[in-house]
Amino acid sequence: MNKIIRKIVISSILFLSLVNSVSASVELTDFFSDFTTSDVTINSNMDFQGKAVFELLYSGDLVESHEVPINAKAGEPLTKVIIWKEKPQHDFYTARVSLYEGSKLVSNSSYHIAYGTVTLPPFQVVDFSPSNSGVQLLLRSFNPTVADIKIELLDNNDIVYSKTEEDMSITSSSELKLGWPFLLSANKTYVVRAKIYSHRLYAPPLVNTYIAGFTATDDVEILPADVQVDEYGASVTIRGKSQVPFDGSIVVTARNRATKNKQSYRQQLEDILTSGTESTAGIVWKGISPGNYDILIEAVNQENITLDKYETVLRIPEYPAANVTAPGKNAPGFESVVFLIIVIAVSRKIKGV
């Protein structure tokens, strides 16, 4: 009987192990690569920690390799992106991605890359300019076409933001503008990828990727039309141009053209600015004498770095003081003079009589 029970227990353990191995799965999906970037999506029904190794091969020989840590949560697809460094020397390559748990190979996938005229899209990328506020993509078409354009903001190997413009008509000149809807980290370097799917009538879309980078910094501009400077002071309006918050001041410097003396005035902005938001600050002259002045207005951040400036001139007039002469003690007043004139006139009239 004990032998029978032991067999049943062993069989149950083996069965449960088999069930767990079947139900616990990790797979690689949506693997893509061209000669600019490569990406893969990892799907797992359990928490998984390991690494993904991206390899670029030519005729079986390794050309380039990237190793990316993987920390996938159960039921949450995870996408990783790498950027190839080597420049293509041949027309055809193979990209391969392998998923490891420790030293154990869990899964792998391959993708064939063609380089040259085979992969040329029906358009030219004229401008691809990511910035602190967003990204601008300008395309010029060789032949009118339709494409899906996916813009991705990358932080190392992770996609932190993605937006797709579907069925975009690309004609002689087509432009796509996109603003970042979230705050950026100051002094952080980001990479932006454009993944463009050109539609084809009887074939799958032709996919091409393009990358460009930028370092996120705060940025503002002084609006010249809203600058007011007169003999009483200055009023300045500043507009944010970055998704890195600007918490700064305006600094107004008045330089007397004749004496070369300078006086500076600083005023903190009431608002913290991001892209498209505005704030107005004003200063009142204190201790400034009449004369002609060169006025320098600067937008300065907390690190005392000038982000924008505006110059103008100002004349502060010298108003003459009113001259009022006080009557002397012995000087006759108006009434005395009038009385004297009357007396003289009367005397002459009497003599004439």
C-alpha positions as CSV (number, residue, x, y, z in Angstrom):
1,M,0.0,0.0,0.0
2,N,2.8,2.4,0.8
3,K,4.3,1.8,-2.6
4,I,1.0,2.6,-4.3
5,I,0.6,5.9,-2.2
6,R,4.2,6.8,-3.1
7,K,3.6,6.3,-6.8
8,I,0.4,8.5,-6.6
9,V,2.3,11.3,-4.8
10,I,5.2,11.2,-7.3
11,S,2.8,11.2,-10.3
12,S,0.9,14.1,-8.8
13,I,4.1,16.1,-8.3
14,L,5.2,15.4,-11.9
15,F,1.7,16.3,-13.2
16,L,1.7,19.6,-11.3
17,S,5.2,20.4,-12.5
18,L,4.1,19.7,-16.1
19,V,1.0,22.0,-15.6
20,N,3.1,24.8,-14.2
21,S,5.6,24.6,-17.0
22,V,2.8,24.8,-19.5
23,S,0.9,27.6,-17.8
24,A,4.0,29.6,-17.0
25,S,5.0,31.0,-20.4
26,V,7.1,33.9,-21.7
27,E,7.1,34.8,-25.4
28,L,8.6,37.3,-27.7
29,T,6.2,39.1,-30.1
30,D,6.2,41.9,-32.6
31,F,10.0,41.7,-33.2
32,F,11.1,44.3,-35.7
33,S,14.4,45.7,-36.9
34,D,15.8,47.9,-39.7
35,F,19.3,49.2,-39.8
36,T,18.5,52.1,-37.4
37,T,16.6,50.6,-34.5
38,S,15.2,47.3,-33.3
39,D,12.3,46.5,-30.8
40,V,10.6,43.6,-29.3
41,T,7.6,43.1,-27.1
42,I,7.7,40.6,-24.2
43,N,4.5,38.9,-23.0
44,S,4.5,36.8,-19.8
45,N,1.8,35.4,-17.6
46,M,4.1,35.6,-14.7
47,D,6.6,38.1,-13.3
48,F,9.9,37.6,-15.2
49,Q,13.4,38.9,-14.6
50,G,16.1,38.3,-17.1
51,K,17.8,39.9,-20.1
52,A,17.2,40.4,-23.8
53,V,20.2,40.2,-26.2
54,F,19.8,41.9,-29.5
55,E,22.3,40.8,-32.2
56,L,23.0,42.0,-35.7
57,L,24.5,39.3,-38.0
58,Y,25.9,39.2,-41.5
59,S,26.4,35.7,-43.1
60,G,26.2,34.2,-39.6
61,D,28.9,36.5,-38.2
62,L,28.2,38.8,-35.3
63,V,28.3,42.5,-36.3
64,E,26.9,44.2,-33.2
65,S,25.2,43.2,-29.9
66,H,23.2,44.9,-27.2
67,E,22.1,43.5,-23.8
68,V,19.0,44.9,-22.1
69,P,17.7,44.0,-18.6
70,I,14.2,42.7,-18.5
71,N,11.8,43.1,-15.6
72,A,8.3,42.1,-16.9
73,K,5.2,42.1,-14.8
74,A,2.6,39.3,-15.2
75,G,0.0,40.2,-17.9
76,E,1.7,43.5,-18.8
77,P,3.3,43.6,-22.3
78,L,6.8,45.1,-22.1
79,T,8.6,46.7,-25.1
80,K,12.3,47.3,-25.3
81,V,14.1,49.3,-28.0
82,I,17.7,49.5,-29.0
83,I,19.6,51.7,-31.5
84,W,22.1,50.1,-33.8
85,K,25.5,51.9,-33.9
86,E,27.2,50.3,-36.9
87,K,26.7,51.6,-40.4
88,P,25.5,49.2,-43.0
89,Q,28.2,47.8,-45.3
90,H,26.0,45.1,-47.1
91,D,22.5,44.8,-48.5
92,F,21.2,42.0,-46.3
93,Y,21.5,41.3,-42.6
94,T,19.8,39.3,-39.9
95,A,18.6,40.7,-36.6
96,R,18.1,38.3,-33.7
97,V,16.8,38.7,-30.2
98,S,17.2,36.1,-27.5
99,L,15.5,36.1,-24.1
100,Y,17.4,34.7,-21.1
101,E,16.6,33.8,-17.5
102,G,20.0,33.8,-16.0
103,S,22.0,31.7,-18.4
104,K,19.0,29.7,-19.6
105,L,17.7,30.6,-23.1
106,V,13.9,31.1,-22.8
107,S,13.0,32.2,-26.3
108,N,14.4,33.8,-29.5
109,S,13.3,35.3,-32.7
110,S,14.9,36.5,-36.0
111,Y,14.1,39.3,-38.5
112,H,15.7,39.7,-41.9
113,I,16.9,43.2,-42.8
114,A,17.3,44.5,-46.3
115,Y,19.3,47.7,-46.9
116,G,19.4,49.9,-49.9
117,T,16.8,50.5,-52.7
118,V,14.6,47.7,-51.5
119,T,13.8,49.6,-48.3
120,L,13.6,53.1,-49.6
121,P,10.3,54.8,-48.7
122,P,8.3,56.9,-51.2
123,F,9.2,60.1,-49.3
124,Q,12.2,62.0,-47.9
125,V,12.6,63.1,-44.3
126,V,13.4,66.8,-44.7
127,D,13.3,67.7,-41.0
128,F,13.0,65.7,-37.8
129,S,13.5,68.1,-34.8
130,P,12.6,67.1,-31.3
131,S,12.8,69.7,-28.6
132,N,11.8,70.6,-25.1
133,S,8.2,71.3,-26.1
134,G,7.6,68.6,-28.7
135,V,8.6,67.3,-32.1
136,Q,8.3,68.4,-35.7
137,L,8.5,66.1,-38.6
138,L,8.6,67.4,-42.2
139,L,8.3,64.9,-45.1
140,R,8.6,65.5,-48.8
141,S,7.0,62.9,-51.0
142,F,8.4,61.5,-54.3
143,N,5.0,60.0,-55.0
144,P,1.8,60.7,-53.1
145,T,1.3,58.0,-50.4
146,V,-0.4,57.3,-47.1
147,A,1.4,56.3,-44.0
148,D,0.9,55.6,-40.3
149,I,3.4,57.6,-38.3
150,K,4.3,56.6,-34.7
151,I,6.2,59.1,-32.6
152,E,8.0,57.5,-29.5
153,L,9.9,59.2,-26.7
154,L,12.6,56.9,-25.5
155,D,14.3,56.9,-22.1
156,N,17.2,54.5,-22.5
157,N,15.6,51.3,-23.9
158,D,12.0,52.1,-22.7
159,I,9.2,53.9,-24.6
160,V,7.9,56.5,-22.1
161,Y,5.4,58.0,-24.6
162,S,3.9,57.0,-27.9
163,K,1.4,58.6,-30.3
164,T,0.3,57.4,-33.7
165,E,-1.0,59.5,-36.6
166,E,-2.9,57.0,-38.7
167,D,-3.6,57.3,-42.5
168,M,-1.7,60.5,-42.9
169,S,-1.6,61.7,-46.5
170,I,2.0,62.5,-47.6
171,T,2.0,64.8,-50.6
172,S,4.6,67.2,-51.9
173,S,5.2,68.5,-48.4
174,S,3.6,67.2,-45.2
175,E,4.3,68.3,-41.6
176,L,3.5,66.6,-38.3
177,K,3.7,68.5,-35.1
178,L,3.3,67.0,-31.7
179,G,3.7,68.5,-28.2
180,W,4.7,66.6,-25.1
181,P,1.7,66.4,-22.8
182,F,3.8,65.8,-19.7
183,L,6.7,67.3,-17.8
184,L,10.3,66.5,-18.7
185,S,13.3,66.0,-16.4
186,A,15.8,68.9,-16.4
187,N,19.1,68.1,-18.1
188,K,18.0,64.6,-19.1
189,T,18.9,63.4,-22.6
190,Y,16.0,61.9,-24.5
191,V,15.8,60.1,-27.9
192,V,12.8,60.4,-30.1
193,R,12.0,57.7,-32.7
194,A,9.7,58.1,-35.7
195,K,8.4,54.7,-36.9
196,I,6.7,55.2,-40.3
197,Y,4.5,52.5,-41.9
198,S,4.1,53.3,-45.6
199,H,1.0,51.7,-47.0
200,R,1.4,49.4,-50.0
201,L,-1.5,48.1,-52.2
202,Y,-0.6,44.4,-52.4
203,A,2.1,44.0,-49.7
204,P,2.6,44.6,-46.0
205,P,3.5,48.2,-45.0
206,L,7.1,49.2,-45.5
207,V,8.5,50.2,-42.1
208,N,11.3,52.7,-41.6
209,T,12.6,54.3,-38.4
210,Y,14.4,57.6,-37.8
211,I,15.9,58.9,-34.5
212,A,16.9,62.2,-33.1
213,G,17.9,63.3,-29.6
214,F,17.7,66.4,-27.4
215,T,18.6,67.4,-23.8
216,A,15.7,68.7,-21.8
217,T,16.2,72.2,-20.4
218,D,13.9,75.0,-19.2
219,D,13.2,77.6,-21.9
220,V,11.2,80.8,-22.2
221,E,10.9,83.8,-24.5
222,I,10.3,87.5,-23.8
223,L,7.3,88.8,-25.8
224,P,8.6,92.1,-27.4
225,A,5.1,93.3,-28.1
226,D,4.2,93.1,-24.4
227,V,7.3,94.9,-23.1
228,Q,6.5,98.4,-21.7
229,V,9.2,100.7,-20.4
230,D,8.7,104.3,-19.3
231,E,9.9,106.8,-16.7
232,Y,8.0,104.9,-14.0
233,G,9.3,101.4,-14.5
234,A,9.0,98.3,-16.8
235,S,6.4,95.6,-17.4
236,V,7.5,92.3,-19.1
237,T,5.6,89.3,-20.3
238,I,7.3,85.9,-20.6
239,R,6.0,82.8,-22.4
240,G,7.2,79.2,-21.6
241,K,8.7,77.1,-24.4
242,S,9.6,73.9,-22.6
243,Q,8.0,71.1,-20.6
244,V,10.8,71.5,-18.1
245,P,9.2,74.0,-15.6
246,F,10.7,77.5,-15.5
247,D,10.7,79.1,-12.0
248,G,12.6,82.2,-12.6
249,S,12.8,86.0,-12.6
250,I,13.2,89.0,-14.8
251,V,16.2,91.2,-14.4
252,V,16.1,94.7,-15.7
253,T,19.4,96.7,-16.0
254,A,19.4,100.4,-16.7
255,R,22.7,101.9,-18.0
256,N,23.1,105.6,-18.1
257,R,24.6,106.6,-21.4
258,A,26.3,109.6,-20.1
259,T,27.7,108.4,-16.8
260,K,27.9,104.7,-17.6
261,N,26.4,103.9,-14.2
262,K,24.2,100.8,-14.0
263,Q,21.3,99.9,-11.8
264,S,19.7,96.5,-11.8
265,Y,16.2,95.4,-10.6
266,R,15.1,91.8,-10.2
267,Q,11.5,90.5,-9.9
268,Q,10.4,86.9,-9.3
269,L,7.6,85.7,-11.6
270,E,4.4,84.8,-9.9
271,D,3.8,81.7,-12.1
272,I,5.9,78.6,-13.0
273,L,5.9,78.4,-16.7
274,T,5.7,75.4,-19.1
275,S,5.0,75.3,-22.9
276,G,2.5,78.0,-24.0
277,T,1.9,79.5,-20.6
278,E,2.6,83.2,-19.8
279,S,3.3,85.4,-16.8
280,T,3.9,89.2,-16.5
281,A,6.2,90.9,-14.0
282,G,6.8,94.5,-13.4
283,I,9.4,96.7,-11.6
284,V,9.4,100.3,-10.5
285,W,12.5,102.5,-10.9
286,K,14.1,103.4,-7.6
287,G,16.7,106.1,-7.2
288,I,17.2,106.5,-11.0
289,S,18.1,110.0,-12.1
290,P,16.9,111.8,-15.3
291,G,18.9,110.9,-18.4
292,N,19.2,108.6,-21.4
293,Y,19.4,104.9,-20.6
294,D,20.1,101.6,-22.4
295,I,17.6,99.1,-21.0
296,L,18.5,95.3,-20.9
297,I,15.7,92.9,-19.9
298,E,16.7,89.3,-19.1
299,A,14.7,86.1,-18.3
300,V,16.8,84.3,-15.7
301,N,16.3,80.8,-14.3
302,Q,17.2,79.7,-10.8
303,E,20.7,78.8,-11.8
304,N,21.1,82.5,-12.9
305,I,21.3,81.5,-16.5
306,T,19.9,83.9,-19.0
307,L,17.4,82.2,-21.3
308,D,16.2,85.2,-23.3
309,K,16.9,88.9,-23.4
310,Y,15.5,92.1,-24.9
311,E,17.1,95.5,-25.3
312,T,15.6,99.0,-25.7
313,V,16.3,102.6,-24.8
314,L,14.6,105.0,-22.4
315,R,14.8,108.7,-21.7
316,I,13.8,109.9,-18.3
317,P,13.1,113.7,-18.6
318,E,14.2,116.3,-16.1
319,Y,11.2,118.3,-15.1
320,P,12.0,122.0,-14.3
321,A,11.1,123.1,-10.8
322,A,8.5,125.9,-10.5
323,N,10.3,129.3,-9.6
324,V,8.3,131.1,-6.9
325,T,9.8,134.4,-5.5
326,A,8.7,135.2,-2.0
327,P,8.0,138.9,-1.4
328,G,10.6,140.9,0.6
329,K,9.7,142.4,3.9
330,N,10.1,146.0,2.6
331,A,8.8,145.3,-0.9
332,P,5.3,146.6,-1.5
333,G,2.7,144.0,-2.3
334,F,0.3,144.2,-5.1
335,E,-2.3,145.9,-3.0
336,S,0.2,148.7,-2.1
337,V,1.2,149.3,-5.7
338,V,-2.4,149.6,-6.8
339,F,-3.2,152.0,-3.9
340,L,-0.1,154.1,-4.8
341,I,-1.2,154.3,-8.5
342,I,-4.7,155.4,-7.4
343,V,-3.3,158.1,-5.1
344,I,-1.1,159.5,-7.9
345,A,-3.9,159.5,-10.3
346,V,-6.3,161.3,-7.9
347,S,-3.6,163.9,-7.1
348,R,-3.1,164.8,-10.7
349,K,-6.8,165.1,-11.3
350,I,-7.1,167.6,-8.3
351,K,-4.2,169.7,-9.6
352,G,-5.7,169.7,-13.0
353,V,-8.9,171.1,-11.6
